[in-house]
Amino acid sequence: MMDEAASTYKLKEGTGYLARCMRADSSAEFRLGARVARLVQNDDGALVHMSDGTVPRVAPAEG
């Protein structure tokens, strides 16, 4: 189903435009092309462990 949606609907300005809009609307750190090695969820949110060994500071999700 997801493949069908991805091949059926295209963003007029492209996916790069979508990423730029999300970045402009957020205070989160964006690392395009970075690889995630591990996600660890806890009571405060989640930790994202990057493949380069860094663990960026992540604010708790709202909602």
DOKENU-10714 format. One record per residue: z, x, y of N, C-alpha, C, O, CB in turn; residue number from 1. Coordinates in pm, whole numbers. Each point is the difference from the previous one (the first is absolute). Glycine has a CB too. Example, Ala and Ser with C-alpha at 12.3 -4.5 7.8 and 13.67 -1.06 7.14 Angstrom:
% residues 2
    n_zz    n_xx    n_yy   ca_zz   ca_xx   ca_yy    c_zz    c_xx    c_yy    o_zz    o_xx    o_yy   cb_zz   cb_xx   cb_yy    i
     780    1319    -569       0     -89     119       0      90     120      66     104      -2      59    -293    -115    1
    -197     154     222       6      82     119      73     -77     109      17      51     111    -232      67    -174    2
***
This chain:
% residues 63
    n_zz    n_xx    n_yy   ca_zz   ca_xx   ca_yy    c_zz    c_xx    c_yy    o_zz    o_xx    o_yy   cb_zz   cb_xx   cb_yy    i
       0      82    -118       0     -82     118       0      87     125     -74     -28      94     193    -152    -220    1
     -36     285     128       7      86     116    -132      73      23     -43      14     114     289      14    -153    2
    -311      17     -67    -129      68      13    -103     -94      60     -82      40      82     137     106    -277    3
     -51    -271     153     -93     -99      52      20     -20     150     -97      -5      76      93    -108    -300    4
     129     102     267      29     -18     142     -44     122      80     -56     -14     109     249    -136    -167    5
    -168     268       6     -37     122      70    -152      16      12     -49      54      99     259      51    -181    6
    -282    -152     -17    -145      14       6     -66    -116      74    -116      11      42     125     114    -256    7
      62    -236     231     -55    -116      67      23       2     150     -90     -33      77     126     -94    -285    8
      84     166     250      37      -4     141       1     141      57      64      90     -55      71    -297      17    9
    -206     226     148      -6     130      66      57     -13     141     -20    -102      66    -183     169    -203   10
     272      34     181      51       2     137    -113      46      92     -61     104     -24     300     -58     -55   11
    -264    -122     182    -111      29      90       9     142      57    -101      70       9      90    -313      49   12
     131     285     -22      19     132      60      38     107    -102      14     117      35      56    -231     174   13
     -54      75    -336      32      95    -105     149      14     -25      82     -44      80    -288     163     -22   14
     240     -57    -170     140      15     -38      74     100      89     121     -10      17    -185     -47    -251   15
      -8     153     289      62      95      93      53     -72     123     106      34      52    -258     146    -133   16
      78    -279     127      43     -81     113     127     -77     -34      92      -8      82    -331     -13      -5   17
     245     -33    -197     120     -72     -46     120      94       2     107     -38      48    -249    -114    -192   18
     127     274      93     109      97      -2      44      35     142     120      12      26    -207      80    -243   19
      -7     -75     309      35      31     138      76    -115      65      95      22      75    -298     124     -59   20
     164    -269     -45      70    -117      55     141     -10     -56      94     -31      74    -313     -89     -51   21
     234     146    -151     133      -5     -61      89     109      61     118     -24      26    -215     -66    -242   22
      40     207     239      77     110      59      41     -34     143     112      29      41    -235     135    -186   23
      32    -224     221      30     -36     139     109    -106       9      72      -8      99    -308      65     -38   24
     248    -139    -164      96    -111      -1     132      38     -66      86     -86     -20    -278     -72      13   25
     210     285     -25     116      42     -76      60     127      58     -70      79      63     -26    -185    -267   26
     224     124     182      65     126      37      12      91    -122      60     108       8      67    -226     176   27
    -182      75    -296       8      78    -124     -87     125       7     -98       5      75     144    -216    -203   28
      -9     309      49     -80     123     -13    -113     -27     -98      22     -52    -109     180     200     159   29
    -323    -113     -12    -115     -18     -87     -50     136     -45     -13      92      81     -50    -306      35   30
      35     227    -243     -56     124     -56    -121     -38     -84       8     -10    -123     219     127     121   31
    -338    -137      68    -123     -36     -72     -41     114     -91      -2     116      42     -71    -266     148   32
      41     119    -313     -43     101     -96     115      68     -73     -23      80     -90    -174     -45     232   33
     321     -65    -103     116      61     -65      25     -67    -134     -30    -118     -19     131     176     242   34
     -46      18    -315      29     -54    -133     149     -25     -16      84      83      34    -284      38    -128   35
     231    -237      41     138     -37     -28      32      40    -144     -73     -35     -92      65    -158     259   36
     116     266    -185      40      44    -133      96     -98     -65      -3     -21    -121     -29     257     192   37
     119    -298      12     102     -87     -56      54     -93     108      13      40     116      47     136    -287   38
     -29    -297     133      68     -97      87     136     -31     -62       9     -28    -119    -229     -72     199   39
     324     106       1     135     -30     -48      58    -110      88      18      20     121      15     217    -208   40
      -5    -352      28      56    -112      74     152       2      -9      56      26    -106    -265    -161      63   41
     274     105     156     145     -12       2      40    -117      89     -87     -73      47     114     323     -87   42
     102    -268      64      46    -113      80     -46       7     146      -9    -103      67     207      88    -217   43
    -227     134     198     -42      19     139    -151     -12      19     -47      -2     114     245     147     -84   44
    -273    -151    -136    -147      -5      10     -61      80    -112      24     -26    -118     -11      -1     367   45
     -94     126    -212     -66      83     -99     -24     140      55     -16      18     120     -92    -221    -219   46
     106     301      10     -35     136      36    -137      30     -59     -28     -32    -115     271     105     123   47
    -326     -12      74    -135      37     -43      -2     152     -17      10      73      99    -117    -275      21   48
      93     248    -241      -7     143     -29    -147      40      -5     -75     -49     -84     295      45     -45   49
    -260      93     220    -139      43       6     -25     112    -101      93      70     -42    -105    -136     286   50
    -113      83    -282     -33     103     -99      21     141      54      10      95     -78    -176    -251     -21   51
     174     172     233      26     132      56     151      32       7      40     103      53    -252    -125      80   52
     295     -70    -187     143      22      -6      77     -61     117     123      -2      -3    -172     208    -120   53
     -19    -254     224      70     -59     114      38    -145     -30     -62     -68     -81     -64     219     236   54
     232    -195     -87      45    -139     -10      13     -49     145     106      17      61      19      18    -286   55
    -231     -94     279       5     -45     139     108    -104      22      34     -77     -90    -277     125     110   56
     296     -48      99     100    -101      35     -70    -135      12     -98     -14      73     242     186      48   57
     -93    -271    -192     -62    -131      -3     102    -104      44     113      -4     -50    -269      75    -136   58
     117    -155     281      88    -107      46       0    -111    -103    -100     -21     -69      57      79     311   59
     152    -130    -255       4    -113     -94    -105    -104      35     -30     -23     117     275      62    -154   60
    -300    -101     -64     -98    -105      20      68    -124      54     115     -30     -33    -258     122    -152   61
      72    -163     268      53    -126      54     -50    -115     -86    -107       7     -60     115      88     294   62
      71    -199    -239     -49    -118     -71      89     -50    -100     -32     -99     -66    -180     174     104   63
***
